[in-house]
Amino acid sequence: MAERLYKEIGEKIKQEILKSDMGIGDKLPTERVYAELFGVSRTLVREAFIMLEIEELIEVKKGSGSYLKARPFDRPDRQVSDVGPFELLQARQVIESAVAACAALTVTKADLQRLQDTLDLEEAEMQNVEKANAADREFHLLVAQATQNTLLVDNVLRLWDMRDNNPMWQQLHARIPESSYHGQWLKDHEKVLMQLRKRSAEGARDAMWQHLENVKRTLFELSDTEAPDFDGYLFS
């Protein structure tokens, strides 16, 4: 299988470092510079930066930039997941919004009660990041289960397992301040549940799409490694 593009960009950045006289602790050029140099989007460069951070070649300091932690030849390459975090989020957005639309037509009273119970738990555990994250996952899986379709459930479960076991996702997710995002995402979940109660397929699809758009925007903005004038666009 062909290498993912972000890996190719990561390797090109390594070569640029090797060709330069950059030393440990020196600041790397910005994502914008690399994007223009290689003729790719900043999203792609951002994922390459995350890969280099996982490989412990660079250190990201939010609001300051990225700094060389070790030159590429000083460390062996470390394997990372073949799927970048924003690619995974895009897949979730497409699939889970369609799943929510399907669930609106088949959801039962028991499903709705389980979803409400999970939201109550998510709200109660807002300050406990680990438990709030578990409730977040459970809510999305319960929406899938409300379709009464085991294949759809399996697909959503696979996406979440990829999310939970993806080192690039974990690296990016760790940058979010403690519990700061759960309030907004809980409101998003409540909107999804409201549309499921109404049995509105279109409303449920739109609510889930917007929820994952909010997640994507939050993670993208908090992964900023450049100056404060970052414009926040997605998937340029």
C-alpha positions in Angstrom: 0.0 0.0 0.0 1.3 3.4 -0.9 2.6 5.6 1.9 0.2 8.1 3.3 0.9 11.6 2.0 1.6 13.0 5.5 4.4 10.4 5.9 5.9 11.6 2.6 5.8 15.2 3.8 7.3 14.1 7.1 10.2 12.5 5.3 10.7 15.6 3.2 10.8 17.8 6.3 13.4 15.4 7.8 15.5 15.9 4.6 15.2 19.6 4.8 16.4 19.5 8.4 19.4 17.3 7.4 20.3 19.7 4.6 20.2 22.7 7.0 22.5 23.6 9.8 19.7 23.5 12.3 20.7 22.4 15.8 18.9 21.0 18.8 16.5 23.7 20.2 16.3 25.6 17.0 12.9 26.7 15.7 11.6 25.0 12.6 10.0 27.0 9.8 6.2 27.4 10.1 3.7 25.0 8.7 2.8 27.7 6.1 6.4 27.7 4.9 6.5 24.0 4.4 3.1 23.9 2.8 4.2 26.4 0.2 7.6 24.7 -0.2 6.0 21.3 -1.0 2.8 22.6 -2.7 0.5 20.9 -0.2 -2.2 22.0 2.3 -1.3 23.0 5.9 -3.5 20.2 7.2 -1.2 17.7 5.6 1.9 19.5 7.0 0.2 19.6 10.4 -0.2 15.8 10.4 3.4 15.4 9.4 4.4 17.6 12.3 2.4 15.4 14.7 4.2 12.4 13.2 7.6 14.0 13.9 6.5 14.9 17.4 5.6 11.3 18.1 9.0 10.3 16.7 10.4 12.7 19.3 12.2 14.7 16.6 10.4 18.0 17.3 8.8 19.6 20.3 5.6 21.7 19.8 5.1 24.7 22.0 1.6 26.2 21.5 1.7 29.8 20.4 5.4 29.7 19.9 6.2 27.1 17.3 8.0 23.8 16.7 11.5 23.2 17.9 14.1 20.6 16.9 14.4 18.0 19.7 16.7 15.5 17.8 18.1 15.4 14.3 16.5 12.7 12.2 19.6 10.4 12.1 19.9 10.5 15.9 16.8 8.3 16.4 15.3 5.2 14.6 12.0 5.7 13.0 9.0 4.7 15.1 5.9 3.3 13.5 2.7 5.3 13.7 -0.8 4.6 12.5 -1.4 4.7 8.8 -4.4 7.0 9.3 -4.0 10.7 10.3 -6.3 12.2 12.9 -8.1 14.6 10.6 -8.6 11.9 8.0 -10.2 9.8 10.7 -12.4 12.6 11.8 -13.5 13.2 8.2 -14.5 9.5 7.9 -16.4 9.7 11.2 -18.2 12.8 10.1 -19.4 11.2 6.9 -20.3 7.8 8.4 -21.7 8.8 11.8 -23.9 11.5 10.5 -25.5 9.0 8.1 -25.8 6.5 11.0 -27.6 9.1 13.1 -30.1 9.7 10.2 -30.8 6.0 10.1 -31.1 5.8 13.9 -33.8 8.5 13.9 -36.1 6.2 11.9 -35.6 3.1 14.1 -34.8 4.4 17.6 -36.9 2.8 20.4 -37.9 4.2 23.8 -35.3 2.0 25.4 -32.6 3.4 23.1 -33.7 7.0 24.0 -33.5 6.2 27.7 -30.0 4.7 27.4 -28.9 7.7 25.5 -30.3 10.1 28.1 -28.7 8.1 30.9 -25.3 8.4 29.1 -25.7 12.1 28.7 -26.6 12.4 32.4 -23.4 10.5 33.2 -21.3 12.6 30.9 -22.6 15.8 32.6 -22.0 14.4 36.1 -18.5 13.4 35.2 -17.6 16.6 33.4 -14.5 17.2 35.6 -13.3 13.6 35.3 -11.8 13.6 31.8 -11.4 9.8 31.6 -15.0 9.1 32.6 -16.3 11.9 30.4 -14.4 10.5 27.4 -15.9 7.0 28.1 -19.4 8.5 28.2 -18.7 10.3 24.9 -17.7 7.1 23.2 -20.7 5.3 24.7 -23.1 7.9 23.4 -21.8 7.5 19.8 -22.0 3.7 20.0 -25.6 3.9 21.4 -26.6 6.1 18.5 -25.2 3.4 16.2 -27.0 0.6 18.1 -30.3 2.5 17.7 -30.1 1.7 14.0 -30.7 -2.0 14.9 -28.1 -2.8 12.3 -25.1 -4.7 13.5 -23.0 -3.9 10.4 -23.4 -0.1 11.1 -22.6 -0.7 14.8 -19.4 -2.6 13.8 -18.3 0.2 11.5 -18.8 2.9 14.1 -17.1 0.7 16.7 -14.1 0.1 14.4 -13.7 3.9 13.8 -13.7 4.5 17.6 -11.2 1.7 18.2 -9.0 3.3 15.6 -9.4 6.7 17.3 -8.6 5.3 20.8 -5.5 3.4 19.5 -4.2 6.0 17.1 -1.0 7.6 18.6 -1.3 10.7 16.4 -4.9 11.2 17.7 -3.7 10.7 21.3 -0.8 13.2 20.8 -3.2 15.8 19.4 -6.0 15.1 21.9 -3.6 15.5 24.8 -3.2 19.2 23.9 -6.8 20.0 24.9 -7.0 21.7 28.3 -8.6 19.6 31.0 -12.4 19.2 30.5 -12.6 22.5 28.6 -14.3 21.0 25.6 -16.8 18.7 27.2 -19.4 21.4 27.9 -19.7 22.2 24.2 -19.7 18.6 23.1 -22.3 17.7 25.7 -24.6 20.4 24.2 -23.9 18.9 20.8 -24.9 15.4 22.0 -28.1 16.9 23.5 -29.0 18.4 20.1 -28.5 15.0 18.5 -30.7 13.3 21.1 -33.4 15.9 20.6 -33.5 15.2 16.9 -33.7 11.4 17.6 -36.6 12.0 19.9 -38.3 13.9 17.1 -37.5 11.0 14.7 -36.1 13.6 12.3 -33.5 11.9 10.0 -32.4 15.1 8.5 -32.2 16.9 11.8 -30.2 14.0 13.4 -27.8 13.9 10.4 -27.2 17.6 10.6 -26.7 17.7 14.3 -24.2 14.8 14.3 -22.4 16.4 11.3 -22.1 19.8 13.1 -21.0 18.1 16.3 -18.1 16.4 14.6 -17.3 19.6 12.7 -17.0 21.3 16.2 -14.7 18.5 17.4 -12.6 18.9 14.2 -12.4 22.6 14.6 -11.4 22.4 18.3 -8.6 19.9 17.6 -7.4 21.8 14.6 -7.2 25.1 16.4 -5.5 23.6 19.5 -2.9 21.9 17.3 -1.7 25.3 16.2 2.1 25.6 16.2 2.4 28.9 14.6 1.9 32.6 15.4 -1.6 33.8 16.7 -2.7 34.9 13.2 -3.7 31.3 12.3 -6.9 31.6 10.3 -8.4 28.2 11.4 -9.5 26.9 8.0 -10.0 23.1 7.6 -9.0 20.8 4.8 -7.8 23.6 2.5 
